[in-house]
């Protein structure tokens, strides 16, 4: 799991991912990469 590899708890990782979405949500490259993830991906 990513959080284990980074030595952080899941809640911290989710907060970081949410902040990236807020910051880069309108960026075309972010949107392209996000489309490659499943719809039920948490972020």
Secondary structure, 3 states (H helix, E strand, C coil): CHHHHCCCCHHHHHHHHHHHHHHHCCCHHHHHHHHCCCCCCCC
